[in-house]
Amino acid sequence: MDKLTCDECGTVFNCGAAPGKEHCWCMELPNMRQSFDLAGKCVCPDCMTLGTAKQMVKARKVRKKQRENSAIRITR
């Protein structure tokens, strides 16, 4: 992963695919900036999602844990 500086807010963030992943984190977050062209620009997760990246990641983790806890377990 490369360390980059957000072109919008100046935050330093990691850019690139995490180990074991095929694509960068930015492909998993929605670009919520209406008609915002990211070509040639690197923006942090919060700028890409208008400040909701942390909330979205937390909600995904909660839903994943709920699914894991509610899954039917077969014991032998």
Backbone as XML, in Angstrom:
<?xml version="1.0"?>
<chain id="A" units="angstrom">
  <residue number="1" name="MET">
    <atom name="N" x="0.840" y="-1.183" z="0.000"/>
    <atom name="CA" x="0.000" y="0.000" z="0.000"/>
    <atom name="C" x="0.884" y="1.245" z="0.000"/>
  </residue>
  <residue number="2" name="ASP">
    <atom name="N" x="0.418" y="2.235" z="-0.708"/>
    <atom name="CA" x="1.130" y="3.508" z="-0.766"/>
    <atom name="C" x="0.474" y="4.500" z="0.178"/>
  </residue>
  <residue number="3" name="LYS">
    <atom name="N" x="1.268" y="5.399" z="0.735"/>
    <atom name="CA" x="0.734" y="6.493" z="1.548"/>
    <atom name="C" x="0.518" y="7.682" z="0.617"/>
  </residue>
  <residue number="4" name="LEU">
    <atom name="N" x="-0.692" y="8.187" z="0.583"/>
    <atom name="CA" x="-1.029" y="9.339" z="-0.241"/>
    <atom name="C" x="-1.651" y="10.424" z="0.613"/>
  </residue>
  <residue number="5" name="THR">
    <atom name="N" x="-1.702" y="11.610" z="0.059"/>
    <atom name="CA" x="-2.364" y="12.726" z="0.719"/>
    <atom name="C" x="-3.624" y="13.051" z="-0.072"/>
  </residue>
  <residue number="6" name="CYS">
    <atom name="N" x="-4.746" y="13.144" z="0.629"/>
    <atom name="CA" x="-6.030" y="13.430" z="-0.009"/>
    <atom name="C" x="-5.976" y="14.782" z="-0.711"/>
  </residue>
  <residue number="7" name="ASP">
    <atom name="N" x="-6.388" y="14.804" z="-1.982"/>
    <atom name="CA" x="-6.414" y="16.042" z="-2.753"/>
    <atom name="C" x="-7.473" y="17.020" z="-2.256"/>
  </residue>
  <residue number="8" name="GLU">
    <atom name="N" x="-8.430" y="16.535" z="-1.465"/>
    <atom name="CA" x="-9.500" y="17.402" z="-0.973"/>
    <atom name="C" x="-9.211" y="17.989" z="0.403"/>
  </residue>
  <residue number="9" name="CYS">
    <atom name="N" x="-8.843" y="17.121" z="1.384"/>
    <atom name="CA" x="-8.722" y="17.600" z="2.771"/>
    <atom name="C" x="-7.298" y="17.545" z="3.325"/>
  </residue>
  <residue number="10" name="GLY">
    <atom name="N" x="-6.379" y="16.886" z="2.632"/>
    <atom name="CA" x="-5.000" y="16.829" z="3.092"/>
    <atom name="C" x="-4.687" y="15.685" z="4.043"/>
  </residue>
  <residue number="11" name="THR">
    <atom name="N" x="-5.643" y="14.814" z="4.315"/>
    <atom name="CA" x="-5.431" y="13.668" z="5.193"/>
    <atom name="C" x="-4.504" y="12.664" z="4.512"/>
  </residue>
  <residue number="12" name="VAL">
    <atom name="N" x="-3.564" y="12.090" z="5.272"/>
    <atom name="CA" x="-2.718" y="11.023" z="4.749"/>
    <atom name="C" x="-3.470" y="9.708" z="4.930"/>
  </residue>
  <residue number="13" name="PHE">
    <atom name="N" x="-3.511" y="8.904" z="3.866"/>
    <atom name="CA" x="-4.247" y="7.641" z="3.919"/>
    <atom name="C" x="-3.530" y="6.589" z="3.085"/>
  </residue>
  <residue number="14" name="ASN">
    <atom name="N" x="-3.905" y="5.315" z="3.301"/>
    <atom name="CA" x="-3.338" y="4.212" z="2.537"/>
    <atom name="C" x="-4.103" y="4.038" z="1.236"/>
  </residue>
  <residue number="15" name="CYS">
    <atom name="N" x="-3.364" y="3.863" z="0.161"/>
    <atom name="CA" x="-3.967" y="3.643" z="-1.144"/>
    <atom name="C" x="-3.454" y="2.318" z="-1.682"/>
  </residue>
  <residue number="16" name="GLY">
    <atom name="N" x="-4.353" y="1.496" z="-2.145"/>
    <atom name="CA" x="-3.964" y="0.225" z="-2.731"/>
    <atom name="C" x="-4.677" y="-0.934" z="-2.086"/>
  </residue>
  <residue number="17" name="ALA">
    <atom name="N" x="-4.445" y="-2.090" z="-2.629"/>
    <atom name="CA" x="-5.092" y="-3.301" z="-2.136"/>
    <atom name="C" x="-4.389" y="-3.800" z="-0.889"/>
  </residue>
  <residue number="18" name="ALA">
    <atom name="N" x="-5.179" y="-4.192" z="0.091"/>
    <atom name="CA" x="-4.631" y="-4.794" z="1.309"/>
    <atom name="C" x="-4.126" y="-6.188" z="0.965"/>
  </residue>
  <residue number="19" name="PRO">
    <atom name="N" x="-3.205" y="-6.717" z="1.771"/>
    <atom name="CA" x="-2.718" y="-8.076" z="1.510"/>
    <atom name="C" x="-3.879" y="-9.069" z="1.441"/>
  </residue>
  <residue number="20" name="GLY">
    <atom name="N" x="-3.863" y="-9.902" z="0.417"/>
    <atom name="CA" x="-4.916" y="-10.896" z="0.243"/>
    <atom name="C" x="-6.129" y="-10.395" z="-0.526"/>
  </residue>
  <residue number="21" name="LYS">
    <atom name="N" x="-6.155" y="-9.127" z="-0.880"/>
    <atom name="CA" x="-7.286" y="-8.568" z="-1.638"/>
    <atom name="C" x="-6.837" y="-8.309" z="-3.076"/>
  </residue>
  <residue number="22" name="GLU">
    <atom name="N" x="-7.783" y="-8.396" z="-3.982"/>
    <atom name="CA" x="-7.470" y="-8.209" z="-5.395"/>
    <atom name="C" x="-7.546" y="-6.756" z="-5.846"/>
  </residue>
  <residue number="23" name="HIS">
    <atom name="N" x="-8.314" y="-5.950" z="-5.133"/>
    <atom name="CA" x="-8.488" y="-4.575" z="-5.568"/>
    <atom name="C" x="-8.426" y="-3.614" z="-4.379"/>
  </residue>
  <residue number="24" name="CYS">
    <atom name="N" x="-8.304" y="-2.370" z="-4.683"/>
    <atom name="CA" x="-8.156" y="-1.316" z="-3.663"/>
    <atom name="C" x="-9.455" y="-1.122" z="-2.872"/>
  </residue>
  <residue number="25" name="TRP">
    <atom name="N" x="-9.320" y="-0.639" z="-1.647"/>
    <atom name="CA" x="-10.465" y="-0.367" z="-0.781"/>
    <atom name="C" x="-11.457" y="0.574" z="-1.444"/>
  </residue>
  <residue number="26" name="CYS">
    <atom name="N" x="-10.974" y="1.471" z="-2.311"/>
    <atom name="CA" x="-11.882" y="2.462" z="-2.901"/>
    <atom name="C" x="-12.927" y="1.827" z="-3.809"/>
  </residue>
  <residue number="27" name="MET">
    <atom name="N" x="-12.661" y="0.615" z="-4.269"/>
    <atom name="CA" x="-13.646" y="-0.082" z="-5.103"/>
    <atom name="C" x="-14.807" y="-0.616" z="-4.259"/>
  </residue>
  <residue number="28" name="GLU">
    <atom name="N" x="-14.627" y="-0.683" z="-2.943"/>
    <atom name="CA" x="-15.667" y="-1.200" z="-2.056"/>
    <atom name="C" x="-16.530" y="-0.094" z="-1.452"/>
  </residue>
  <residue number="29" name="LEU">
    <atom name="N" x="-16.110" y="1.154" z="-1.576"/>
    <atom name="CA" x="-16.880" y="2.268" z="-1.031"/>
    <atom name="C" x="-17.562" y="3.017" z="-2.165"/>
  </residue>
  <residue number="30" name="PRO">
    <atom name="N" x="-18.774" y="3.461" z="-1.941"/>
    <atom name="CA" x="-19.449" y="4.218" z="-3.001"/>
    <atom name="C" x="-18.889" y="5.632" z="-3.113"/>
  </residue>
  <residue number="31" name="ASN">
    <atom name="N" x="-18.823" y="6.121" z="-4.333"/>
    <atom name="CA" x="-18.454" y="7.511" z="-4.557"/>
    <atom name="C" x="-19.737" y="8.319" z="-4.437"/>
  </residue>
  <residue number="32" name="MET">
    <atom name="N" x="-19.912" y="8.976" z="-3.315"/>
    <atom name="CA" x="-21.161" y="9.691" z="-3.039"/>
    <atom name="C" x="-21.100" y="11.153" z="-3.472"/>
  </residue>
  <residue number="33" name="ARG">
    <atom name="N" x="-20.011" y="11.519" z="-4.123"/>
    <atom name="CA" x="-19.858" y="12.902" z="-4.578"/>
    <atom name="C" x="-20.505" y="13.017" z="-5.955"/>
  </residue>
  <residue number="34" name="GLN">
    <atom name="N" x="-21.639" y="13.637" z="-6.025"/>
    <atom name="CA" x="-22.394" y="13.752" z="-7.272"/>
    <atom name="C" x="-21.516" y="14.267" z="-8.413"/>
  </residue>
  <residue number="35" name="SER">
    <atom name="N" x="-21.457" y="13.520" z="-9.486"/>
    <atom name="CA" x="-20.704" y="13.850" z="-10.698"/>
    <atom name="C" x="-19.251" y="14.211" z="-10.416"/>
  </residue>
  <residue number="36" name="PHE">
    <atom name="N" x="-18.663" y="13.611" z="-9.394"/>
    <atom name="CA" x="-17.274" y="13.869" z="-9.050"/>
    <atom name="C" x="-16.407" y="12.854" z="-9.776"/>
  </residue>
  <residue number="37" name="ASP">
    <atom name="N" x="-15.548" y="13.315" z="-10.651"/>
    <atom name="CA" x="-14.681" y="12.434" z="-11.425"/>
    <atom name="C" x="-13.402" y="12.188" z="-10.650"/>
  </residue>
  <residue number="38" name="LEU">
    <atom name="N" x="-13.139" y="10.926" z="-10.296"/>
    <atom name="CA" x="-11.949" y="10.596" z="-9.525"/>
    <atom name="C" x="-10.721" y="10.376" z="-10.395"/>
  </residue>
  <residue number="39" name="ALA">
    <atom name="N" x="-10.869" y="10.405" z="-11.702"/>
    <atom name="CA" x="-9.726" y="10.177" z="-12.581"/>
    <atom name="C" x="-8.640" y="11.222" z="-12.311"/>
  </residue>
  <residue number="40" name="GLY">
    <atom name="N" x="-7.462" y="10.738" z="-11.964"/>
    <atom name="CA" x="-6.342" y="11.641" z="-11.715"/>
    <atom name="C" x="-6.323" y="12.240" z="-10.325"/>
  </residue>
  <residue number="41" name="LYS">
    <atom name="N" x="-7.302" y="11.910" z="-9.501"/>
    <atom name="CA" x="-7.376" y="12.438" z="-8.137"/>
    <atom name="C" x="-7.417" y="11.281" z="-7.164"/>
  </residue>
  <residue number="42" name="CYS">
    <atom name="N" x="-6.784" y="11.467" z="-6.029"/>
    <atom name="CA" x="-6.896" y="10.487" z="-4.951"/>
    <atom name="C" x="-7.501" y="11.184" z="-3.753"/>
  </residue>
  <residue number="43" name="VAL">
    <atom name="N" x="-8.599" y="10.641" z="-3.275"/>
    <atom name="CA" x="-9.266" y="11.208" z="-2.110"/>
    <atom name="C" x="-9.398" y="10.139" z="-1.040"/>
  </residue>
  <residue number="44" name="CYS">
    <atom name="N" x="-9.406" y="10.562" z="0.211"/>
    <atom name="CA" x="-9.508" y="9.636" z="1.339"/>
    <atom name="C" x="-10.925" y="9.058" z="1.413"/>
  </residue>
  <residue number="45" name="PRO">
    <atom name="N" x="-11.102" y="7.988" z="2.197"/>
    <atom name="CA" x="-12.435" y="7.377" z="2.298"/>
    <atom name="C" x="-13.517" y="8.360" z="2.748"/>
  </residue>
  <residue number="46" name="ASP">
    <atom name="N" x="-13.191" y="9.239" z="3.697"/>
    <atom name="CA" x="-14.214" y="10.174" z="4.175"/>
    <atom name="C" x="-14.618" y="11.185" z="3.108"/>
  </residue>
  <residue number="47" name="CYS">
    <atom name="N" x="-13.661" y="11.662" z="2.331"/>
    <atom name="CA" x="-14.015" y="12.602" z="1.265"/>
    <atom name="C" x="-14.798" y="11.908" z="0.157"/>
  </residue>
  <residue number="48" name="MET">
    <atom name="N" x="-14.457" y="10.649" z="-0.132"/>
    <atom name="CA" x="-15.169" y="9.913" z="-1.176"/>
    <atom name="C" x="-16.615" y="9.660" z="-0.773"/>
  </residue>
  <residue number="49" name="THR">
    <atom name="N" x="-16.855" y="9.443" z="0.514"/>
    <atom name="CA" x="-18.203" y="9.102" z="0.981"/>
    <atom name="C" x="-18.857" y="10.240" z="1.753"/>
  </residue>
  <residue number="50" name="LEU">
    <atom name="N" x="-18.346" y="11.423" z="1.581"/>
    <atom name="CA" x="-18.881" y="12.615" z="2.242"/>
    <atom name="C" x="-18.959" y="12.449" z="3.759"/>
  </residue>
  <residue number="51" name="GLY">
    <atom name="N" x="-17.918" y="11.854" z="4.337"/>
    <atom name="CA" x="-17.815" y="11.744" z="5.789"/>
    <atom name="C" x="-18.497" y="10.546" z="6.409"/>
  </residue>
  <residue number="52" name="THR">
    <atom name="N" x="-18.966" y="9.608" z="5.601"/>
    <atom name="CA" x="-19.692" y="8.474" z="6.176"/>
    <atom name="C" x="-18.931" y="7.154" z="6.101"/>
  </residue>
  <residue number="53" name="ALA">
    <atom name="N" x="-17.680" y="7.161" z="5.689"/>
    <atom name="CA" x="-16.917" y="5.915" z="5.519"/>
    <atom name="C" x="-16.835" y="5.118" z="6.819"/>
  </residue>
  <residue number="54" name="LYS">
    <atom name="N" x="-16.481" y="5.762" z="7.915"/>
    <atom name="CA" x="-16.337" y="5.051" z="9.190"/>
    <atom name="C" x="-17.663" y="4.440" z="9.631"/>
  </residue>
  <residue number="55" name="GLN">
    <atom name="N" x="-18.757" y="5.169" z="9.462"/>
    <atom name="CA" x="-20.073" y="4.657" z="9.831"/>
    <atom name="C" x="-20.451" y="3.448" z="8.970"/>
  </residue>
  <residue number="56" name="MET">
    <atom name="N" x="-20.122" y="3.510" z="7.671"/>
    <atom name="CA" x="-20.457" y="2.406" z="6.772"/>
    <atom name="C" x="-19.658" y="1.159" z="7.109"/>
  </residue>
  <residue number="57" name="VAL">
    <atom name="N" x="-18.362" y="1.314" z="7.385"/>
    <atom name="CA" x="-17.524" y="0.169" z="7.738"/>
    <atom name="C" x="-17.996" y="-0.455" z="9.044"/>
  </residue>
  <residue number="58" name="LYS">
    <atom name="N" x="-18.339" y="0.382" z="10.028"/>
    <atom name="CA" x="-18.826" y="-0.123" z="11.316"/>
    <atom name="C" x="-20.133" y="-0.889" z="11.126"/>
  </residue>
  <residue number="59" name="ALA">
    <atom name="N" x="-21.041" y="-0.352" z="10.314"/>
    <atom name="CA" x="-22.320" y="-1.019" z="10.066"/>
    <atom name="C" x="-22.111" y="-2.363" z="9.368"/>
  </residue>
  <residue number="60" name="ARG">
    <atom name="N" x="-21.168" y="-2.432" z="8.440"/>
    <atom name="CA" x="-20.880" y="-3.699" z="7.756"/>
    <atom name="C" x="-20.363" y="-4.739" z="8.741"/>
  </residue>
  <residue number="61" name="LYS">
    <atom name="N" x="-19.482" y="-4.316" z="9.653"/>
    <atom name="CA" x="-18.939" y="-5.243" z="10.647"/>
    <atom name="C" x="-20.036" y="-5.762" z="11.570"/>
  </residue>
  <residue number="62" name="VAL">
    <atom name="N" x="-20.955" y="-4.889" z="11.980"/>
    <atom name="CA" x="-22.060" y="-5.288" z="12.849"/>
    <atom name="C" x="-22.942" y="-6.298" z="12.123"/>
  </residue>
  <residue number="63" name="ARG">
    <atom name="N" x="-23.282" y="-6.016" z="10.855"/>
    <atom name="CA" x="-24.125" y="-6.938" z="10.084"/>
    <atom name="C" x="-23.432" y="-8.283" z="9.888"/>
  </residue>
  <residue number="64" name="LYS">
    <atom name="N" x="-22.125" y="-8.269" z="9.633"/>
    <atom name="CA" x="-21.384" y="-9.516" z="9.456"/>
    <atom name="C" x="-21.417" y="-10.346" z="10.736"/>
  </residue>
  <residue number="65" name="LYS">
    <atom name="N" x="-21.215" y="-9.689" z="11.875"/>
    <atom name="CA" x="-21.239" y="-10.391" z="13.154"/>
    <atom name="C" x="-22.635" y="-10.959" z="13.425"/>
  </residue>
  <residue number="66" name="GLN">
    <atom name="N" x="-23.674" y="-10.194" z="13.099"/>
    <atom name="CA" x="-25.041" y="-10.667" z="13.281"/>
    <atom name="C" x="-25.311" y="-11.891" z="12.419"/>
  </residue>
  <residue number="67" name="ARG">
    <atom name="N" x="-24.836" y="-11.864" z="11.169"/>
    <atom name="CA" x="-25.019" y="-13.023" z="10.294"/>
    <atom name="C" x="-24.291" y="-14.239" z="10.848"/>
  </residue>
  <residue number="68" name="GLU">
    <atom name="N" x="-23.070" y="-14.036" z="11.326"/>
    <atom name="CA" x="-22.296" y="-15.146" z="11.885"/>
    <atom name="C" x="-22.966" y="-15.727" z="13.124"/>
  </residue>
  <residue number="69" name="ASN">
    <atom name="N" x="-23.523" y="-14.873" z="13.963"/>
    <atom name="CA" x="-24.179" y="-15.330" z="15.194"/>
    <atom name="C" x="-25.505" y="-16.012" z="14.927"/>
  </residue>
  <residue number="70" name="SER">
    <atom name="N" x="-26.180" y="-15.635" z="13.848"/>
    <atom name="CA" x="-27.492" y="-16.212" z="13.574"/>
    <atom name="C" x="-27.424" y="-17.406" z="12.624"/>
  </residue>
  <residue number="71" name="ALA">
    <atom name="N" x="-26.245" y="-17.718" z="12.123"/>
    <atom name="CA" x="-26.104" y="-18.847" z="11.191"/>
    <atom name="C" x="-26.392" y="-20.156" z="11.923"/>
  </residue>
  <residue number="72" name="ILE">
    <atom name="N" x="-27.014" y="-21.063" z="11.207"/>
    <atom name="CA" x="-27.316" y="-22.386" z="11.764"/>
    <atom name="C" x="-26.001" y="-23.170" z="11.828"/>
  </residue>
  <residue number="73" name="ARG">
    <atom name="N" x="-25.720" y="-23.672" z="12.987"/>
    <atom name="CA" x="-24.493" y="-24.424" z="13.176"/>
    <atom name="C" x="-24.838" y="-25.910" z="13.280"/>
  </residue>
  <residue number="74" name="ILE">
    <atom name="N" x="-24.147" y="-26.716" z="12.512"/>
    <atom name="CA" x="-24.353" y="-28.153" z="12.556"/>
    <atom name="C" x="-23.220" y="-28.753" z="13.385"/>
  </residue>
  <residue number="75" name="THR">
    <atom name="N" x="-23.590" y="-29.452" z="14.435"/>
    <atom name="CA" x="-22.579" y="-30.102" z="15.268"/>
    <atom name="C" x="-22.699" y="-31.602" z="15.095"/>
  </residue>
  <residue number="76" name="ARG">
    <atom name="N" x="-21.578" y="-32.250" z="15.169"/>
    <atom name="CA" x="-21.578" y="-33.715" z="14.990"/>
    <atom name="C" x="-20.953" y="-34.358" z="16.182"/>
  </residue>
</chain>
